[in-house]
Amino acid sequence: MCCCCCSWVWWQVAVADMNLRLQALLRFERGDAIMGKQGSPRSPRPDVVNVKDYHTRSLECLPGSDPILGRRGDNNWKTKVALLHDLKHEYGKLGSCKAVYVGKRHLWFRKHVKSIVFMFALMGSLFLLDSFMVSLFDSINLQNSSPSRTSSDLKHTIHCIDIPILLSANIAGEPGTSGRTAVANEEEPPVQMYGRLQNLAYSALAEKELKQEPSNFWEEPWKASLWKPCADRKESEKSGQPEKSNGYIMVSANGGLNQQRVAICNAVALASLLNATLVLPRFLYSNVWKDPSLLHELPFLSQFGDIYQEEYFVNVMKDEVNLVKDLPSHLKSLDIEAIGSLITDADIVKEAKPIDYLTKVLPLLLQNGVVHLLGFGNRLGFDPLPSRLQKLRCKCNFHALKFVPKIQEAGSLLIRRIRKYDTAQRMLDKQLVGEFLPGSPSKKHDSERGPSKYLALHLRFEVDMIAYSLCDFGGGEKEKRELQAYRESHFPLLIERLKHSKPVSSSELRNLGRCPLTPEEAALVLAGLGFKRGTYIYLASSRIYGGKSRMHSFTSLYPNLVTKETLLTPSELAPFRNFSSQLAALDFIACATADVFAMTDSGSQLSSLVSGFRTYYGGGHAPTLRPNKKMLAAILSENSTIGWKSFEDRARKMIEEGQSVLIRGFGRSIYRQPRCPECMCKTN
């Protein structure tokens, strides 16, 4: 490190020396110009170089890409190079003067040519030395991020170099392998769809570095602070538990962490509706795109207690619903399917109403004493539903479900390392990681420095999602062949449906808002909203199709990109490696506690639940950014002509419309939009 610092110091000295020499040259030639004017009235005065303007002009010379991630000092050496370029450019303007002083200048050049050549050679060598040393230390930092790292090594350091963006493996492989991931082995050329806008965004971000104006989107509209959590409020008249239960309800929830969370709270509401005892739900592993009839062939992957605190859940909900951890012994031996008590998603319509359960499920429950709901994905609608059941849903989601301590502890490490701060900041932190973030600073400098802000981004660009969308993402024929092979392997029903339907072009799909946002489009939106280049961004779900070639457009604008894989050591991640829902819980914590949360797909369950959690506990200081894909497609369709100011204005208007503080509408998810009397209370 000393060598690197010394080379930087030599660089600074060399530049300062060159500045002095060139200023001396300017003073010398200004004197010549005056003499020329005295001797000949028509001799023009040479242009005077305004040294104060160099810093501003140099920022306009920043290149359109920055392949090195996490080096905050890169603008400094670019500025110096741009400075020398401007000096030479301004010096060249002096050649317009009359021959009365040109001869003297040439004489001066001949006298000092060796010194000038020596100085340029010295600075060139120092520049190469500096680049070599920085590259050397970057590689050393990367090696230090190996399994030998300790937790203390990462205490106040975030490594943003060579982020392991993952590429979905086995694109045309066997069914059931879509969940596997691997680092892309081959370096693909960067994929870029909006080159002109990328260049405009880069220039705009460079200009913002000189300004102290923060983006307006670090805060929510003031009206958001009027709503407070109150789903756990005590009722004046307590209904209590019924004397006799109608039977037992078992739930085996499919999908990922977030689908399972919704299923748990829907099961609580259903148990109350049917006056039944709820057995703590179990979780299935399943691909949401697979045929639901195959669910019974899939194994149980985890129990309730692998993710959530069982005792805490039971204690919070015990006054509302009867809960047990397992069936009584006399029911365990029953063949649930044989007695007709197995109910799959094929038996219950999506978003079913209470009457559907009262007419189809309650009779089976009364007859057999037990029913088993298999799958239970979005099988209870939001309206119409009695107010007490809506309240139960809210209480379950926002108060009863606490992650187990090992997930809370790992989540607190994520927050500490990205914020570089040890203290809980808001109610969100306490709700999600409990006592693993203390309420007061553990070190003196923490309170003096304050935490670093960060933005969390849920970037939905996985291979299954983009293949199913049928959109074109600018990757050429190779990408089209890969996605078609994936569709044929994993979505046979989609392929069959396409054979009998009218084809829709990719441009039509994009104009309708049906195409997932690419990393490039996400970066352009953030730049349009005014987030500076140095913003720390936590990337949730780093299984990005296309790997680094697809992410290049994003990281060239926002290099400070981190994931759970870069913030935690391999040993800290090891307990979660084979448990996708537990890994998803870490993303949930990092996104929910972020200063700003941005999504690229508002239909995602993670995005919906995270945004609802931030609404409920954020106190009006947890903004969520929801791009409107249809509006954004209209803006980006003008890529070849739109000015950056117009792009900024339209992007901000799009996001502001999605931030309106509204009461939950009829039929809308209460988990995503908890601003309603059953969940939250509005203050004056």
Order of alpha helices (4+ residues) and beta strands (2+ residues): alpha-alpha-alpha-alpha-beta-beta-alpha-beta-beta-alpha-beta-beta-beta-alpha-beta-alpha-beta-alpha-alpha-beta-alpha-alpha-alpha-alpha-beta-alpha-alpha-alpha-alpha-alpha-beta-alpha-beta-alpha-alpha-alpha-beta-alpha-beta-alpha-alpha-beta
